[in-house]
Amino acid sequence: MSQRRKEASDYVDTQLIKSAWLASKDNFSKSLGLTCRNEYHSYQTWWFRRFHLTNYINGMRGETFNMHPPNEEFTKHRAELAGILISE
């Protein structure tokens, strides 16, 4: 543990950390003008949208598709997308 962290640990408790986190979260949502969680689009959401749109365009042009990075999270999202496409 660093010296500064040791010095600050006497003045910081879990309640202080939680209230700071909630204040930060409230400030963030107010600065973006969000009224509910569904209005927030994370970087991850935009990444997936761009990825699938690029693949759609490549498919329309007859080009090869981009593959998901080898990651458990991407496999899950690919399965969800496949489920949506099959149900339509």
Buried (B, 14 or more C-beta within 10 A) or exposed (E): EEEEEEEEEEEEEEEEEEEEEEEEEEEEBEEEEEEEEEEEEEEEEEEBEEBBEEBEEEEEEEEEEEEBEEEEEBEEBBEEBEEEEEEE
